[in-house]
Amino acid sequence: MASGIGSSPKPELAAALHRLRSTLARLKAELELAIADGGALPPTRLLEDVREALAHLTEVEDASHLRGAVLVVDDDARLADITARGLRRLGFDADFAVAPRAMRAGEVLVFDLSLVGALDATAYERVQATRPIVVTGATDPASRALAANLDASDYFVKPVELEELAAAITRRMSEAQ
């Protein structure tokens, strides 16, 4: 389920685009006036406008990310990388690792259940606190119970369909808001 910027405009995106457009319009007007008057371009003012426009562009980019950050943790680095790349193509800010790391605010954890045994008590609690989306090759009841003990928000058996994983990540992100 891919969504585009036009499908549900965010107020912060519209405001950031308005600020960017206004700054660029002012810059254009200053340049046109300087050309029409045959005067020198005021480099300091123009540079300030360009800096302001770039700052607004950053706001637009931040507001236009319709999907958030994801960390894919899997003992198979190639699979973790492939999954993260696929999620990036779907608009997520996805990273991968072969072991859990400190999570960024709002980041969703996609976690390979096979790594549970390697976690110490503190790491287990940190993973559990994220309510991870579990992916695993295991289909047995004990693995499902292990995922439930992790307070997993979803449980997927590999190979995982990327669109289904993306939908689960989106659901998980909407729960956090």
C-alpha distance (Angstrom), angle and dihedral (degrees) to the residues before:
residue distance angle dihedral
M1 . . .
A2 3.77 . .
S3 3.75 119.2 .
G4 3.73 128.0 -161.8
I5 3.75 131.3 -147.1
G6 3.79 91.3 -103.9
S7 3.80 94.8 54.1
S8 3.81 96.4 75.9
P9 3.78 113.0 2.0
K10 3.76 114.6 -149.3
P11 3.81 118.1 -136.8
E12 3.81 91.0 -131.6
L13 3.80 90.4 53.7
A14 3.81 92.1 51.2
A15 3.82 91.1 48.1
A16 3.81 92.7 48.2
L17 3.81 91.1 48.4
H18 3.82 90.0 49.8
R19 3.82 91.5 51.9
L20 3.80 91.0 47.9
R21 3.82 92.5 48.5
S22 3.84 91.6 48.4
T23 3.79 92.8 50.1
L24 3.80 92.3 48.0
A25 3.83 91.0 47.0
R26 3.81 89.9 52.5
L27 3.81 91.0 48.5
K28 3.82 91.0 49.2
A29 3.82 91.8 48.6
E30 3.81 91.5 50.2
L31 3.79 90.9 50.8
E32 3.83 92.9 46.9
L33 3.82 91.8 48.8
A34 3.77 92.2 49.6
I35 3.81 91.0 50.4
A36 3.83 93.5 45.0
D37 3.81 92.1 47.9
G38 3.77 92.4 44.2
G39 3.77 87.5 -129.7
A40 3.74 130.7 138.3
L41 3.74 117.7 -85.5
P42 3.82 111.6 -110.8
P43 3.82 98.4 -122.1
T44 3.81 96.4 -170.5
R45 3.81 93.4 52.6
L46 3.79 92.1 43.3
L47 3.79 91.4 49.6
E48 3.82 89.9 50.5
D49 3.81 89.7 51.5
V50 3.80 91.5 49.6
R51 3.82 91.0 49.3
E52 3.81 90.3 48.6
A53 3.81 91.3 48.4
L54 3.81 90.8 50.9
A55 3.81 90.4 50.1
H56 3.81 89.7 51.4
L57 3.80 89.9 47.6
T58 3.81 88.6 56.3
E59 3.83 88.6 51.6
V60 3.81 89.6 51.1
E61 3.79 91.9 49.3
D62 3.81 91.7 48.3
A63 3.81 92.7 47.6
S64 3.80 94.0 45.0
H65 3.79 94.6 59.8
L66 3.76 98.1 103.5
R67 3.76 92.1 -177.8
G68 3.78 127.5 50.0
A69 3.76 141.6 -139.0
V70 3.80 123.5 -52.2
L71 3.79 131.8 -175.0
V72 3.81 115.8 -157.4
V73 3.81 111.0 -159.4
D74 3.79 116.4 -172.4
D75 3.81 132.9 149.5
D76 3.82 86.9 -130.1
A77 3.83 101.9 74.7
R78 3.81 93.2 -167.4
L79 3.79 92.5 53.0
A80 3.81 91.3 45.7
D81 3.81 90.1 50.9
I82 3.82 93.2 47.2
T83 3.81 91.0 49.0
A84 3.80 92.5 48.1
R85 3.83 91.3 48.5
G86 3.80 90.6 50.3
L87 3.79 90.9 50.0
R88 3.82 90.3 49.5
R89 3.82 88.9 54.1
L90 3.80 86.8 54.8
G91 3.80 91.3 53.8
F92 3.80 103.0 -94.8
D93 3.80 124.3 131.1
A94 3.80 91.4 -125.3
D95 3.79 129.0 178.4
F96 3.80 130.4 173.8
A97 3.78 138.5 -147.3
V98 3.81 139.0 170.0
A99 3.82 92.0 -131.6
P100 3.79 132.9 31.0
R101 3.80 116.7 -88.8
A102 3.78 134.1 -177.0
M103 3.78 108.9 -60.3
R104 3.80 124.7 -128.2
A105 3.78 118.1 -126.3
G106 3.80 109.6 -78.5
E107 3.80 93.8 6.8
V108 3.81 116.2 145.4
L109 3.79 118.2 -138.8
V110 3.81 120.4 -138.3
F111 3.80 101.5 -167.3
D112 3.80 133.0 -169.4
L113 3.79 105.9 -134.1
S114 3.82 91.4 -144.5
L115 3.82 88.4 74.5
V116 3.82 94.6 63.4
G117 3.80 92.5 89.7
A118 3.81 91.3 57.8
L119 3.81 93.9 54.6
D120 3.77 122.0 100.7
A121 3.82 117.8 -141.7
T122 3.81 93.9 -91.1
A123 3.82 94.0 48.3
Y124 3.81 89.9 45.9
E125 3.81 90.5 54.1
R126 3.82 91.2 48.2
V127 3.80 91.5 51.2
Q128 3.80 90.8 45.1
A129 3.83 91.1 50.6
T130 3.82 89.9 59.1
R131 3.82 93.2 57.8
P132 3.82 88.4 -134.3
I133 3.75 128.2 -148.4
V134 3.79 101.7 -118.2
V135 3.79 123.0 -142.4
T136 3.78 120.0 -176.2
G137 3.75 145.5 154.2
A138 3.80 89.7 -134.0
T139 3.80 121.4 97.5
D140 3.81 100.0 174.4
P141 3.81 123.1 117.9
A142 3.83 91.7 -113.6
S143 3.81 90.6 60.1
R144 3.78 91.2 49.1
A145 3.81 88.8 50.4
L146 3.80 90.0 49.6
A147 3.81 89.7 52.3
A148 3.79 90.1 48.4
N149 3.83 89.7 51.7
L150 3.81 87.6 53.5
D151 3.82 87.1 55.1
A152 3.81 88.1 -122.2
S153 3.78 114.0 -170.2
D154 3.82 91.8 -150.1
Y155 3.81 138.0 9.8
F156 3.81 121.2 -148.2
V157 3.78 129.1 -179.7
K158 3.81 115.6 -141.4
P159 2.94 131.0 -78.4
V160 3.79 89.2 55.3
E161 3.79 122.1 -162.9
L162 3.81 105.0 -122.9
E163 3.80 93.6 -139.6
E164 3.82 91.0 53.5
L165 3.80 90.5 48.8
A166 3.82 90.3 48.3
A167 3.81 90.5 51.3
A168 3.82 90.5 51.1
I169 3.81 90.9 48.6
T170 3.80 90.9 49.8
R171 3.82 90.4 49.9
R172 3.79 90.5 48.3
M173 3.81 91.2 50.3
S174 3.79 92.5 49.4
E175 3.83 89.7 52.4
A176 3.81 89.9 55.6
Q177 3.81 93.3 54.4
